[in-house]
Amino acid sequence: YKEQISAGYLSVSSNFTATDFLKLGLRVENTNLNTINNYTAAKVKQNYTNWFPSIFYSRKLTPTQSISASYSRSIQRPSFQLLSNEIQKINDFNYIIGNPDLTPEFKNAFEITYQQKKNVVSFYYNSTIDNINALYFTENDIAYLKNQNIGTQVEYGVEYGTSKKITNWWHMQYSATLFHSKFLDENQQSNFEKTSFYTNFSTNFTLNNTTHFDVIGRYISPTTAPYNENEAFHSFIFVFKKSFLQKKLQLRVTIDDVFNTIRYNSVNTFENYTTRKTDKPMTQ
């Protein structure tokens, strides 16, 4: 396996007024990919060049308030494992097939952010084209799984974050996201569409100068992705931190999913094949 990436980046920024800031960027990348299967002598070669512009603008409204807007284009390349042209046999009725014809995903991201002291509100819109999805199909009662570039993944929503120092020994952070996601297939038909909610809080207790204790909680409502529906779940995390030898030595103990509530329940629905899966963390 060999992947060579050559890239160049140009960035220009300016505070063109006392309250306005603008930054423009342009990145160009060339990807040269070569793989060879030593058993079958099968080769995969890809060579492509892409451009990735970006723009960021911010304006200071008052000494404690600001607003900004940004756009960027980025790339997510398929891994060598996904590009493999091998066939993996899971059992007599389940096979995984590689796809050497996979191409990268490209993401266009837009965001507008308003900040007032330690409160931040953001509105965003993301569109990922040539979305890589694992698709099941059946032939002669045998299920095959193969990754393919299919459709466009769209997500837009609003995010809120804040932090507050309640006392000298108690500090809190909170964030929440309300978002809508949908998948547009090759015919631009909307599928797997849902509005979801995510929230996370973190509270930190400073017991003394060297001892800290954190409690973290999160909740994720039912979500959707291409060919996939996920049920809601919630969890709590406890973190204990202690430093010694004038903070040169640090001890950290973390317990994930303290109340053993995480269950990843999902349903994958394809044209003629449906799978249900339940999973949970291996350890706390």
PESULDA-V376444 format. One record per helix or strand of 2 or more residues. SS is the DSSP state (~ for helix, > for strand). FROM is the first residue (numbers start at 1). TO is the last residue. If there is no record, write none. Layout:
{{SS/FROM/TO} {SS/FROM/TO}}
This chain:
{{>/2/14} {>/20/36} {>/43/62} {>/65/76} {~/80/83} {>/87/91} {>/94/97} {>/105/116} {>/119/129} {>/132/139} {>/142/149} {>/152/167} {>/170/184} {>/190/208} {>/211/220} {>/223/225} {>/228/230} {>/233/244} {>/249/255} {>/264/269} {>/274/279}}
